[in-house]
């Protein structure tokens, strides 16, 4: 069997751990190297006990070129700005890239400067990466050299709304979203606002209407056919380790019945077995999808108000580290290597 050779740059974080977990169990993959600025010289099992005794991979401090040497595909799993600088060192190499940071998701430099940083190391490269959302860009991902993996909130919210955008029912709509995320979304390094003592038994909002995934969501919905959407997005820090839920509300589109709406969702996702559109009366739950690449989507409509209007509520749940991160990167990897996007990703969630 011919194996796809891969390397990971930025290998000691939570997303990299999920990548390694998926790659180690594949008999069609050879991990060449894992580079990191942390834990240099340690085996991966010393840093992530889940890998204890499973591999002799050692974290190495390597240049991007040295880490990528001989690889078919390189995963970049570092923060923004750092990632773009590493990518710049690889653009003249004969290697395909899957980037898990936010550096190449957006097409407009103005959006990047507003939500990420004042300067981008290589702004001319914006728009040159294929956006790695299989539910929208499956065919493009198959032949792409460079893929920008979507953000976790962007994945959770956009997948809940894509069927509406595709059917034309989101045009000029105002969507109000509250979305909750687990602490792993803040990364492996502890921060003042994310220590256990302030996260446990606590719920708080943050980055109200200013979260960096906002322009990414709007960009994705526009690509699906809804380019005049108003999005009010309120992120919430939840007292869980992993998992994410988005609750999107908007006015029920005129002339559309619940049966027609539900049928449009089932039709849109018929070729995506990792996404479940739940039956009426069943709500998505994080525990049902945790530790899996699955998404649950719920569709609910309120009773009519006095003026006849109704509210449409689309709820979605996923694991922020898997479908919201490394698992989606593996979907992109599968497509780039000639497989179905869900190949070896159909594990069930861990209930309870």
C-alpha positions as CSV (number, residue, x, y, z in Angstrom):
1,X,0.0,0.0,0.0
2,X,1.2,3.5,-0.9
3,X,1.2,5.7,2.2
4,X,0.6,9.4,2.2
5,X,3.5,11.0,4.0
6,X,2.6,13.8,6.4
7,X,4.2,16.2,8.8
8,X,2.7,18.4,11.5
9,X,4.1,21.9,12.3
10,X,2.9,23.1,15.7
11,X,2.4,19.6,17.2
12,X,1.8,20.1,20.9
13,X,-1.6,21.7,21.1
14,X,-5.1,20.2,21.4
15,X,-5.8,20.3,17.7
16,X,-2.5,18.6,16.8
17,X,-3.3,15.9,19.4
18,X,-6.5,15.2,17.6
19,X,-4.7,15.1,14.3
20,X,-2.1,12.7,15.7
21,X,-4.9,10.5,17.2
22,X,-6.5,10.2,13.8
23,X,-3.4,9.7,11.8
24,X,-1.8,7.0,14.1
25,X,-4.7,4.6,13.5
26,X,-4.5,4.9,9.7
27,X,-2.6,2.2,7.8
28,X,-2.5,4.5,4.7
29,X,-0.5,7.3,6.4
30,X,3.1,7.7,7.5
31,X,3.8,10.5,10.0
32,X,7.3,11.8,9.1
33,X,7.9,14.5,11.7
34,X,6.1,16.6,14.3
35,X,7.7,19.9,15.1
36,X,7.1,22.1,18.1
37,X,8.6,24.9,20.1
38,X,7.4,23.2,23.3
39,X,8.4,19.8,24.8
40,X,11.4,19.4,22.4
41,X,12.9,16.0,22.6
42,X,10.0,14.4,24.4
43,X,7.9,11.5,23.0
44,X,4.4,12.4,22.2
45,X,3.1,10.0,24.9
46,X,5.0,12.0,27.6
47,X,3.0,15.1,26.6
48,X,-0.3,13.5,25.7
49,X,-0.8,10.4,27.8
50,X,-3.4,9.0,25.3
51,X,-0.4,8.2,23.1
52,X,1.7,6.4,25.7
53,X,3.4,3.4,24.2
54,X,1.7,3.9,20.8
55,X,4.4,5.8,18.9
56,X,8.1,6.7,19.0
57,X,7.4,10.1,17.5
58,X,9.5,12.8,19.2
59,X,8.7,16.6,19.2
60,X,11.5,18.3,17.2
61,X,12.5,21.9,16.8
62,X,12.8,22.1,13.0
63,X,12.6,24.7,10.3
64,X,9.4,24.6,8.2
65,X,11.4,23.3,5.3
66,X,13.1,20.6,7.3
67,X,9.8,19.4,8.8
68,X,8.1,19.3,5.4
69,X,10.9,17.6,3.6
70,X,9.6,14.5,1.8
71,X,6.0,15.1,2.9
72,X,3.0,15.0,0.6
73,X,0.8,17.1,3.0
74,X,1.7,19.3,5.9
75,X,-0.7,20.3,8.7
76,X,-0.1,23.7,10.2
77,X,-1.5,23.9,13.8
78,X,-0.2,27.2,15.2
79,X,-1.7,30.6,16.1
80,X,-2.4,33.2,13.4
81,X,0.5,35.4,12.3
82,X,2.9,32.6,13.3
83,X,1.2,30.3,10.8
84,X,1.4,32.7,7.9
85,X,5.1,33.2,8.4
86,X,5.6,29.4,8.4
87,X,3.5,29.0,5.3
88,X,5.6,31.6,3.5
89,X,8.6,29.3,3.9
90,X,6.6,26.4,2.3
91,X,5.0,28.1,-0.8
92,X,8.0,27.2,-3.0
93,X,8.1,23.6,-1.7
94,X,6.4,20.7,-3.5
95,X,4.0,20.1,-0.6
96,X,0.3,20.6,0.0
97,X,-0.9,22.5,3.1
98,X,-3.8,22.2,5.4
99,X,-3.8,25.2,7.7
100,X,-5.8,25.1,10.9
101,X,-5.3,28.7,11.8
102,X,-7.3,31.8,10.8
103,X,-4.6,33.3,8.6
104,X,-5.9,32.3,5.2
105,X,-9.7,31.8,5.8
106,X,-10.7,35.4,4.9
107,X,-10.5,36.9,1.4
108,X,-10.5,40.6,2.4
109,X,-7.5,42.2,4.1
110,X,-9.9,44.7,5.8
111,X,-11.7,41.8,7.6
112,X,-8.4,40.3,8.7
113,X,-7.1,43.6,10.1
114,X,-10.3,44.3,11.9
115,X,-10.7,40.9,13.5
116,X,-7.2,39.3,13.7
117,X,-4.2,41.7,13.4
118,X,-3.1,45.1,12.0
119,X,-0.9,43.4,9.5
120,X,-0.8,40.1,7.6
121,X,2.6,38.7,6.8
122,X,1.6,37.9,3.2
123,X,-1.7,39.6,2.3
124,X,-1.3,38.8,-1.4
125,X,-2.1,35.2,-0.4
126,X,-5.5,35.9,0.9
127,X,-8.0,34.2,-1.4
128,X,-5.5,31.7,-2.6
129,X,-6.5,28.9,-0.1
130,X,-9.5,26.8,-0.7
131,X,-11.9,27.1,2.2
132,X,-12.0,23.6,3.8
133,X,-15.7,23.1,4.4
134,X,-16.7,19.9,2.5
135,X,-20.4,20.7,2.7
136,X,-19.8,23.7,0.4
137,X,-16.5,23.1,-1.4
138,X,-16.0,19.3,-1.7
139,X,-14.9,19.3,-5.4
140,X,-12.5,22.2,-5.0
141,X,-10.9,20.7,-1.9
142,X,-10.1,17.5,-3.8
143,X,-7.7,19.3,-6.2
144,X,-6.5,22.0,-3.9
145,X,-2.8,22.5,-2.9
146,X,-3.6,24.8,0.0
147,X,-6.7,24.5,2.2
148,X,-7.8,26.8,5.0
149,X,-9.6,24.8,7.7
150,X,-12.7,26.6,9.0
151,X,-13.0,27.9,12.5
152,X,-15.0,26.1,15.1
153,X,-17.8,28.7,15.6
154,X,-17.9,29.3,11.8
155,X,-18.4,25.6,11.2
156,X,-21.1,25.2,13.9
157,X,-23.1,28.3,12.8
158,X,-22.6,28.1,9.0
159,X,-23.6,24.4,8.7
160,X,-26.8,25.3,10.6
161,X,-27.6,28.0,8.0
162,X,-26.2,26.7,4.7
163,X,-29.5,25.1,3.5
164,X,-31.3,28.3,4.1
165,X,-28.7,30.3,2.2
166,X,-28.7,27.7,-0.7
167,X,-32.5,27.9,-1.0
168,X,-32.6,31.7,-1.1
169,X,-34.4,32.0,2.3
170,X,-31.5,33.9,4.0
171,X,-31.3,36.8,1.6
172,X,-31.4,40.1,3.6
173,X,-32.2,38.2,6.7
174,X,-31.1,39.2,10.2
175,X,-29.8,36.2,12.2
176,X,-29.2,36.4,15.9
177,X,-26.9,33.7,17.2
178,X,-25.9,32.7,20.7
179,X,-23.2,30.0,20.7
180,X,-21.5,28.2,23.6
181,X,-18.1,26.7,23.5
182,X,-15.9,24.5,25.7
183,X,-12.6,25.6,27.3
184,X,-10.5,23.7,24.8
185,X,-11.4,26.3,22.2
186,X,-9.0,28.6,24.0
187,X,-6.0,26.4,23.3
188,X,-3.5,24.4,25.4
189,X,-1.9,27.4,27.1
190,X,-3.8,28.7,30.1
191,X,-5.1,32.3,30.1
192,X,-6.4,34.5,32.9
193,X,-10.0,34.1,31.8
194,X,-9.8,30.3,31.2
195,X,-8.3,28.8,34.4
196,X,-10.5,26.1,35.9
197,X,-11.3,28.3,38.9
198,X,-13.0,30.9,36.7
199,X,-14.4,28.6,34.1
200,X,-15.9,25.8,36.2
201,X,-19.5,26.5,37.4
202,X,-19.5,29.7,35.4
203,X,-21.0,31.0,32.1
204,X,-20.0,34.3,30.6
205,X,-20.2,36.1,27.3
206,X,-17.1,37.4,25.5
207,X,-16.2,39.3,22.3
208,X,-19.9,40.3,21.9
209,X,-20.5,41.2,18.2
210,X,-16.7,41.2,17.6
211,X,-15.7,37.6,17.4
212,X,-13.1,36.9,14.7
213,X,-15.3,34.2,13.1
214,X,-18.0,36.7,12.2
215,X,-16.6,37.7,8.8
216,X,-15.8,34.1,8.1
217,X,-19.4,33.1,8.7
218,X,-20.7,35.9,6.5
219,X,-18.2,35.0,3.7
220,X,-19.3,31.4,3.8
221,X,-23.0,32.2,3.7
222,X,-22.4,34.6,0.8
223,X,-20.7,31.8,-1.1
224,X,-23.7,29.7,-0.6
225,X,-26.1,32.3,-2.0
226,X,-26.9,34.8,0.9
227,X,-24.7,37.9,0.5
228,X,-26.9,40.4,2.4
229,X,-27.1,38.8,5.8
230,X,-27.0,40.7,9.1
231,X,-25.4,38.6,11.8
232,X,-25.6,39.4,15.5
233,X,-23.2,36.8,17.1
234,X,-22.8,36.5,20.9
235,X,-20.2,33.9,22.0
236,X,-20.5,32.2,25.4
237,X,-17.8,30.5,27.5
238,X,-19.4,27.3,28.9
239,X,-18.1,25.2,31.8
240,X,-17.3,22.2,29.7
241,X,-14.0,20.9,28.3
242,X,-15.1,20.2,24.7
243,X,-18.2,20.7,22.7
244,X,-20.1,23.5,21.1
245,X,-23.7,24.5,20.4
246,X,-25.1,27.4,18.3
247,X,-28.6,28.7,18.6
248,X,-29.6,30.7,15.5
249,X,-32.9,32.6,15.4
250,X,-34.5,34.6,12.5
251,X,-38.0,35.5,11.2
252,X,-39.6,32.5,9.5
253,X,-39.3,33.0,5.7
254,X,-42.6,33.9,4.2
255,X,-44.3,31.2,2.2
256,X,-42.4,28.3,3.7
257,X,-43.8,25.5,5.7
258,X,-42.0,23.5,8.4
259,X,-42.3,20.3,6.3
260,X,-40.7,22.1,3.3
261,X,-38.0,23.6,5.5
262,X,-37.1,20.3,7.1
263,X,-37.1,18.6,3.6
264,X,-34.6,21.2,2.3
265,X,-32.2,20.5,5.2
266,X,-32.5,16.7,4.7
267,X,-31.9,17.2,0.9
268,X,-28.9,19.5,1.4
269,X,-27.2,17.1,3.7
270,X,-28.2,13.8,2.1
271,X,-24.6,13.1,1.0
272,X,-23.1,14.0,4.4
273,X,-23.6,11.1,6.7
274,X,-21.8,12.8,9.6
275,X,-24.6,15.4,9.8
276,X,-27.9,14.4,11.3
277,X,-31.0,16.6,10.8
278,X,-33.1,15.6,13.9
279,X,-36.8,14.9,13.7
280,X,-39.4,17.3,15.1
281,X,-39.3,17.5,18.9
282,X,-35.7,16.2,19.3
283,X,-33.0,18.7,20.2
284,X,-29.2,18.6,19.6
285,X,-27.0,17.7,22.5
286,X,-23.3,18.2,22.9
287,X,-22.9,14.9,24.7
288,X,-24.3,13.1,21.6
289,X,-21.6,14.3,19.3
290,X,-18.6,14.8,21.8
291,X,-15.5,12.9,20.7
292,X,-16.8,12.5,17.2
293,X,-16.9,14.3,13.8
294,X,-20.6,14.4,13.8
295,X,-23.0,17.4,13.8
296,X,-26.6,17.4,15.0
297,X,-29.0,20.0,13.7
298,X,-32.4,20.8,15.1
299,X,-35.2,22.8,13.3
300,X,-37.9,24.4,15.4
301,X,-40.6,27.0,14.6
302,X,-42.5,29.1,17.2
303,X,-46.2,29.5,17.4
304,X,-47.5,32.5,15.4
305,X,-47.5,35.8,17.1
306,X,-50.5,38.2,17.1
307,X,-49.2,39.7,13.8
308,X,-48.8,36.3,12.2
309,X,-45.0,36.2,12.4
310,X,-43.1,33.2,13.6
311,X,-39.5,32.6,14.7
312,X,-37.3,30.0,13.1
313,X,-34.7,28.5,15.4
314,X,-31.8,26.3,14.1
315,X,-29.7,24.6,16.7
316,X,-26.5,22.8,16.0
317,X,-24.0,20.9,18.1
318,X,-20.5,19.6,17.4
319,X,-17.2,18.8,19.1
320,X,-15.1,21.9,18.7
321,X,-11.8,20.0,18.5
322,X,-13.0,17.4,15.9
323,X,-15.6,18.6,13.5
324,X,-14.8,22.2,14.6
325,X,-11.1,21.6,14.1
326,X,-8.9,18.6,13.5
327,X,-11.6,16.2,12.4
328,X,-12.6,18.6,9.6
329,X,-8.9,18.9,8.7
330,X,-9.0,15.1,8.4
331,X,-12.1,15.4,6.1
332,X,-10.1,17.7,3.9
333,X,-7.1,15.3,4.0
334,X,-9.4,12.5,2.9
335,X,-10.7,14.5,0.0
336,X,-7.2,15.6,-1.0
337,X,-6.1,11.9,-1.0
338,X,-8.9,10.6,-3.1
339,X,-11.2,9.2,-0.4
340,X,-14.7,10.0,0.8
341,X,-14.7,13.0,3.3
342,X,-16.0,10.8,6.1
343,X,-13.5,8.0,5.7
344,X,-12.6,6.5,9.1
345,X,-14.4,9.4,10.8
346,X,-17.7,7.8,11.5
347,X,-17.1,7.1,15.2
348,X,-20.2,7.6,17.4
349,X,-20.2,10.2,20.1
350,X,-19.6,9.2,23.7
351,X,-22.9,9.2,25.6
352,X,-23.1,10.3,28.4
